Amino acid sequence: MSKREILAELPKLSAQDRGEILEQLWHLEESAGPTAREKMLLDEAQAAYDANPSAGAPWSEVEARLRKRP
């Protein structure tokens, strides 16, 4: 079955079936690990943090700011 055929069939599936497919896809992505680009971005973020750890904010503060947005 081609990708095009699969994509055409997805809307015809029940919400439960689509949820199962989504869960399976999520597990496949998680097991693959980060891409080279994602690894580079993570390394850059870690280096920035290591250079200036006080420049960041704790997650609780970031989350609070995000929840205040309209």
Secondary structure, 3 states (H helix, E strand, C coil): CCHHHHHHHHHHCCHHHHHHHHHHHHHHHHHHCCCHHHHHHHHHHHHHHHHCHHHCCCHHHHHHHHHHCC
